[in-house]
Amino acid sequence: MKKFGFLVLVLIGAVAFLVSPRPATPMQGGIRKVFPKKAYQADLQQLAQLLRNQHPQPFAHQTEAEFEALVEAQMQKLTDTTQVGSFVWQCRAIVASLGCGHTNIFRPQQVLGLPPELQFPIFLQFINQQAFLTEESEFLPGIKAGTEILSINGITPANLQTKIYRHLPADGYNENAYIYRLNAEYHKYIPYQFNFPRSYTFEYRTDATTTKTIIIPAGLRPKTEQKVAQWCQESLCFKIDTTKQVAILKLRSFVFYNDRLDHFKHFLDESFASIADQNITKLLIDLRDNGGGDPYCAVHLLQYLADHPFRYFEKNTFGYPDLQEEIPIFPNRYRGKTWILINGGGFSTTGHLSALLKHHHWGSFVGQATAASYHCNDNSTQVQLKKTGLRLHLPTLSFGVAVDPMPIAQGIVPDYPILPSVAKILSGEDYMLKEALIEASK
């Protein structure tokens, strides 16, 4: 999470791979590969031991007895015919039980990357425990975009969400993180949940009283990619809406470590200089989809937005001694009104930044709640499971910012919510930015 911490992560990861022997079985065969039952059992035991003994907060959101019961339940499912894809999904259930979004199981791409022919074949979005077709598909002739999907392979969208959520790591079982990740990667999660079926049966609504069913093979892939409606697809963007006299600052990532940090700072410095030169007094900061990164990026931004000196990390945080002391604000700080546009992709450092902004009242939040808040676990290493070669992304330390405690499971809740709808998604517009600009220009 900082220059020193980033180096530690790399070094610890290297040590982990040195001390862990190579998998006994050659890594071939993809997700349908079968390992002996004893190999799965050994890796499941190793996984549980790593989480139990090395994770900084294994029982923050569950009891030790609940964890052990889950491990035993997954152990009982293993057989000599279990495919490694199913084993990944079982491991993810154990990892997700910790309620830590930084803890995850990685799939070596050459073995466990999900090939296109196994991915879910249509475009949809989950909204309020319902699912809707978001683009017309050549595989569903005559079915229009916006059609409600009532079930997939006999499972309702509400039940499917619940089942998949049990395998998604999220801080404090954050619902905002769940729905964001599901809508971003359902094309992978749905096949895992159904154990890579040969076909999909869709029940859909044709009108208020009529439903129909269609079956399509699982190996089909659409000819086009799903459209993403956002004004900026780069990591950093800046523009001024001259009609509304609002400056818009897009920060999609804070992953600007080491030498790249100067690039981030220069971008911010130029952006705020432009705001001052044009006498702009309304600023919309777009933090959607920002999964975090270097806290020094967040600090540099805060030095423009804060109205008094502040501390970033709470005292006794590992490393970052300078960020535990009072940090000065810039003499040329921004003095206008600030709105922060957020969604369920806001994680890690973005949660920390948002918590500080919320705590000090340094802006108003619009959009959808973040996936993170004032506290998280990181300084992670990767450890390879000895038999299957799966890799555990394992946090080793906890980090919290200098604010009053906030509910981890809620994330940062917007002051002005922007709710999704089928009509908004089908419009093809960046509806969240559009509505946030209306609020910011008042």
NUDO-870400 format. One record per residue (C-alpha): z, x, y; residue in three letters. Coordinates in pm, whole numbers, padded with zeros to 5 digits, always signed. Example, Ala and Ser with C-alpha at 12.3 -4.5 7.8 and 13.67 -1.06 7.14 Angstrom:
2
+00780+01230-00450ALA/+00714+01367-00106SER/
***
This chain:
442
+00000+00000+00000MET/-00015+00304+00226LYS/-00168+00648+00221LYS/+00114+00803+00022PHE/+00153+00495-00197GLY/-00220+00485-00264PHE/-00210+00845-00384LEU/+00091+00767-00602VAL/-00099+00475-00756LEU/-00389+00699-00851VAL/-00167+00971-00989LEU/+00054+00738-01189ILE/-00254+00568-01327GLY/-00390+00904-01438ALA/-00064+00989-01613VAL/-00062+00651-01785ALA/-00403+00714-01933PHE/-00310+01064-02039LEU/-00003+00955-02230VAL/-00165+00647-02385SER/-00378+00730-02691PRO/-00734+00603-02709ARG/-00784+00271-02888PRO/-00800+00316-03261ALA/-01110+00095-03288THR/-01436+00178-03106PRO/-01478-00042-02802MET/-01783-00237-02914GLN/-01857-00603-02984GLY/-01765-00780-02661GLY/-01525-01072-02634ILE/-01606-01192-02988ARG/-01487-00867-03140LYS/-01204-00909-03392VAL/-00916-00665-03427PHE/-00665-00672-03713PRO/-00368-00902-03659LYS/-00133-00602-03662LYS/-00328-00445-03374ALA/-00286-00758-03164TYR/+00082-00777-03250GLN/+00137-00414-03150ALA/-00039-00464-02816ASP/+00148-00785-02744LEU/+00476-00607-02810GLN/+00369-00319-02585GLN/+00270-00563-02310LEU/+00601-00747-02328ALA/+00796-00423-02323GLN/+00609-00294-02017LEU/+00668-00616-01826LEU/+01029-00640-01937ARG/+01125-00279-01859ASN/+00895-00155-01582GLN/+00807-00454-01365HIS/+01037-00470-01059PRO/+01100-00847-01090GLN/+01018-00974-01439PRO/+01267-01261-01422PHE/+01246-01368-01058ALA/+01073-01696-01148HIS/+01171-01746-01512GLN/+01468-01668-01733THR/+01461-01387-01984GLU/+01495-01646-02262ALA/+01188-01833-02135GLU/+00990-01510-02127PHE/+01089-01416-02481GLU/+01007-01765-02609ALA/+00659-01743-02455LEU/+00596-01402-02609VAL/+00700-01533-02949GLU/+00480-01841-02911ALA/+00178-01625-02833GLN/+00266-01395-03123MET/+00259-01690-03362GLN/-00098-01777-03259LYS/-00237-01440-03373LEU/-00442-01418-03692THR/-00682-01174-03854ASP/-00970-01385-03716THR/-00850-01392-03354THR/-01125-01276-03121GLN/-01037-01034-02844VAL/-01147-01290-02582GLY/-00878-01528-02707SER/-00628-01244-02707PHE/-00704-01171-02341VAL/-00628-01534-02255TRP/-00299-01516-02447GLN/-00201-01197-02264CYS/-00284-01359-01933ARG/-00039-01641-02011ALA/+00240-01388-02057ILE/+00145-01195-01744VAL/+00114-01513-01536ALA/+00463-01624-01639SER/+00613-01356-01412LEU/+00491-01537-01099GLY/+00354-01213-00954CYS/+00002-01211-00817GLY/-00029-00832-00840HIS/+00029-00828-01216THR/-00284-00873-01422ASN/-00478-00786-01736ILE/-00807-00606-01682PHE/-01102-00630-01916ARG/-01298-00307-01965PRO/-01642-00408-01846GLN/-01830-00263-02142GLN/-01629-00478-02380VAL/-01473-00776-02208LEU/-01689-00842-01905GLY/-01812-01200-01937LEU/-02192-01189-01975PRO/-02400-01454-01793PRO/-02481-01641-02113GLU/-02111-01713-02168LEU/-02031-01828-01815GLN/-01992-02193-01721PHE/-02343-02323-01645PRO/-02305-02561-01347ILE/-02169-02541-00992PHE/-01862-02749-00915LEU/-01546-02757-00707GLN/-01199-02890-00783PHE/-01051-03110-00508ILE/-00720-03297-00546ASN/-00727-03277-00927GLN/-01084-03404-00938GLN/-01406-03212-01000ALA/-01741-03264-00826PHE/-02088-03125-00880LEU/-02166-02923-00566THR/-02531-02843-00631GLU/-02793-03022-00835GLU/-02864-02848-01163SER/-03181-02822-01370GLU/-02953-02872-01670PHE/-02824-03209-01544LEU/-03147-03394-01455PRO/-03103-03692-01228GLY/-02740-03614-01149ILE/-02694-03568-00775LYS/-02473-03320-00593ALA/-02142-03487-00514GLY/-02122-03663-00851THR/-01768-03676-00989GLU/-01719-03504-01325ILE/-01464-03711-01517LEU/-01415-03477-01812SER/-01539-03154-01965ILE/-01524-03135-02343ASN/-01288-03430-02341GLY/-01041-03279-02090ILE/-00995-03433-01745THR/-01018-03202-01443PRO/-00647-03254-01370ALA/-00547-03147-01721ASN/-00796-02862-01718LEU/-00648-02730-01394GLN/-00297-02741-01539THR/-00405-02553-01851LYS/-00596-02283-01662ILE/-00317-02232-01405TYR/-00087-02114-01684ARG/-00311-01807-01717HIS/-00351-01720-01348LEU/-00109-01472-01187PRO/+00023-01603-00855ALA/+00326-01519-00642ASP/+00593-01776-00724GLY/+00332-01992-00907TYR/+00168-02059-00571ASN/-00056-02367-00596GLU/-00272-02247-00308ASN/-00353-01930-00501ALA/-00429-02132-00814TYR/-00683-02368-00662ILE/-00847-02091-00460TYR/-00893-01868-00763ARG/-01007-02156-00983LEU/-01275-02263-00736ASN/-01387-01902-00693ALA/-01403-01812-01063GLU/-01416-02132-01266TYR/-01741-02005-01422HIS/-01524-01751-01610LYS/-01195-01937-01652TYR/-01341-02254-01806ILE/-01512-02065-02093PRO/-01188-01876-02162TYR/-00987-02198-02168GLN/-01229-02358-02417PHE/-01253-02035-02620ASN/-01622-01985-02543PHE/-01772-02306-02683PRO/-02131-02341-02798ARG/-02186-02645-02574SER/-02028-02848-02296TYR/-01995-03225-02293THR/-01976-03376-01945PHE/-01862-03727-01868GLU/-01960-03821-01514TYR/-01946-04121-01284ARG/-02270-04297-01188THR/-02103-04565-00975ASP/-01762-04725-00930ALA/-01766-04885-01276THR/-02018-04690-01485THR/-01992-04351-01656THR/-02235-04150-01865LYS/-02215-03848-02096THR/-02446-03550-02130ILE/-02427-03241-02355ILE/-02577-02904-02258ILE/-02573-02568-02443PRO/-02332-02307-02316ALA/-02589-02028-02289GLY/-02777-02169-01990LEU/-02768-02001-01650ARG/-02877-02157-01319PRO/-03172-01999-01139LYS/-02988-01977-00807THR/-02650-01844-00698GLU/-02384-02075-00559GLN/-02403-02095-00181LYS/-02111-01975+00030VAL/-02082-02131+00373ALA/-01914-01876+00600GLN/-02041-01734+00926TRP/-01969-01372+00835CYS/-02023-01207+00497GLN/-01916-00858+00609GLU/-01565-00711+00598SER/-01534-00705+00978LEU/-01715-00924+01232CYS/-01663-01013+01596PHE/-01834-01259+01827LYS/-01762-01475+02128ILE/-01848-01844+02123ASP/-01971-01870+02480THR/-01983-02249+02468THR/-01615-02284+02379LYS/-01508-01953+02535GLN/-01330-01850+02215VAL/-01339-01501+02067ALA/-01372-01499+01688ILE/-01243-01200+01493LEU/-01324-01194+01121LYS/-01106-00966+00905LEU/-01210-01016+00545ARG/-01030-00706+00418SER/-00764-00452+00508PHE/-00884-00201+00247VAL/-00932+00079+00498PHE/-00716+00355+00356TYR/-00702+00720+00460ASN/-01010+00828+00660ASP/-01143+00470+00677ARG/-00841+00353+00878LEU/-00991+00501+01196ASP/-01300+00284+01147HIS/-01083-00029+01131PHE/-00883+00071+01437LYS/-01200+00147+01634HIS/-01340-00194+01546PHE/-01024-00367+01670LEU/-01007-00155+01985ASP/-01367-00239+02076GLU/-01316-00608+01999SER/-01008-00643+02217PHE/-01174-00442+02494ALA/-01463-00689+02488SER/-01217-00981+02502ILE/-01051-00826+02808ALA/-01381-00743+02979ASP/-01500-01104+02947GLN/-01163-01256+03040ASN/-01139-01451+02714ILE/-00801-01623+02676THR/-00855-01794+02340LYS/-00874-01596+02016LEU/-00940-01720+01662LEU/-00861-01464+01391ILE/-01035-01550+01064ASP/-00824-01412+00775LEU/-00983-01623+00502ARG/-01041-01447+00170ASP/-00855-01135+00287ASN/-00687-01005-00028GLY/-00489-00738+00158GLY/-00496-00360+00180GLY/-00345-00097+00407ASP/-00043-00224+00607PRO/-00141+00010+00890TYR/-00436-00221+00952CYS/-00199-00514+00997ALA/+00027-00306+01223VAL/-00261-00210+01453HIS/-00355-00575+01491LEU/+00006-00676+01558LEU/+00033-00419+01837GLN/-00232-00623+02023TYR/-00081-00964+01945LEU/+00296-00905+01974ALA/+00484-00963+02299ASP/+00771-00729+02212HIS/+00832-00428+01984PRO/+00878-00514+01617PHE/+00959-00376+01275ARG/+00703-00423+00999TYR/+00887-00355+00673PHE/+01248-00443+00605GLU/+01495-00158+00581LYS/+01525+00038+00254ASN/+01161-00025+00161THR/+01023+00256-00052PHE/+00806+00481+00165GLY/+00670+00379+00506TYR/+00969+00512+00704PRO/+00776+00473+01031ASP/+00705+00106+00961LEU/+01077+00037+00911GLN/+01151+00146+01266GLU/+01069-00029+01592GLU/+00694-00025+01659ILE/+00576-00038+02021PRO/+00316-00283+02144ILE/+00002-00173+02326PHE/+00013-00175+02709PRO/-00328-00344+02706ASN/-00219-00606+02454ARG/-00391-00942+02431TYR/-00204-01207+02633ARG/-00399-01525+02561GLY/-00355-01793+02295LYS/-00408-01703+01930THR/-00507-01913+01630TRP/-00517-01775+01276ILE/-00757-01930+01024LEU/-00623-01895+00669ILE/-00691-02009+00312ASN/-00572-01947-00043GLY/-00747-01610-00051GLY/-00490-01460+00188GLY/-00287-01225-00030PHE/-00065-00914-00026SER/-00082-00746+00318THR/-00241-01063+00460THR/+00068-01253+00348GLY/+00290-00993+00515HIS/+00092-01008+00839LEU/+00093-01387+00839SER/+00467-01399+00776ALA/+00533-01174+01077LEU/+00302-01379+01299LEU/+00472-01700+01184LYS/+00825-01563+01220HIS/+00772-01437+01575HIS/+00555-01732+01685HIS/+00266-01502+01774TRP/-00002-01760+01702GLY/-00078-02099+01550SER/-00214-02130+01196PHE/-00506-02351+01099VAL/-00674-02403+00762GLY/-00520-02396+00417GLN/-00201-02223+00302ALA/-00213-01859+00193THR/-00151-01721-00156ALA/+00120-01485-00030ALA/+00414-01468+00205SER/+00671-01218+00327TYR/+00740-01046-00007HIS/+00535-00908-00296CYS/+00532-00644-00569ASN/+00285-00354-00567ASP/+00251+00027-00577ASN/+00078-00057-00902SER/-00034+00155-01191THR/-00264+00079-01484GLN/-00151+00117-01842VAL/-00385+00085-02138GLN/-00279-00118-02439LEU/-00309+00116-02731LYS/-00501-00087-02988LYS/-00741-00313-02797THR/-00786-00100-02486GLY/-00696-00381-02247LEU/-00548-00255-01921ARG/-00237-00388-01755LEU/-00220-00371-01375HIS/+00154-00320-01335LEU/+00347-00321-01004PRO/+00638-00079-00984THR/+00802-00162-00650LEU/+00881-00458-00423SER/+00785-00480-00055PHE/+00909-00726+00207GLY/+00848-00752+00580VAL/+01121-00779+00841ALA/+01150-01158+00871VAL/+01387-01427+00754ASP/+01320-01522+00388PRO/+01040-01772+00335MET/+00947-01979+00029PRO/+00728-01754-00186ILE/+00561-02044-00365ALA/+00439-02208-00042GLN/+00264-01912+00114GLY/+00217-01943+00488ILE/+00159-02312+00564VAL/-00084-02397+00847PRO/+00034-02578+01160ASP/-00299-02761+01162TYR/-00424-02825+00806PRO/-00796-02840+00733ILE/-00850-03034+00413LEU/-01156-03001+00188PRO/-01375-03294+00092SER/-01695-03344-00102VAL/-01883-03438+00214ALA/-01769-03124+00396LYS/-01868-02897+00107ILE/-02207-03062+00063LEU/-02280-03031+00436SER/-02352-02662+00387GLY/-02157-02583+00705GLU/-01860-02355+00746ASP/-01646-02663+00801TYR/-01320-02470+00824MET/-01446-02253+01108LEU/-01599-02556+01280LYS/-01271-02749+01275GLU/-01065-02441+01368ALA/-01286-02384+01673LEU/-01230-02742+01785ILE/-00855-02685+01767GLU/-00873-02344+01936ALA/-01086-02472+02225SER/-00845-02749+02324LYS/
***
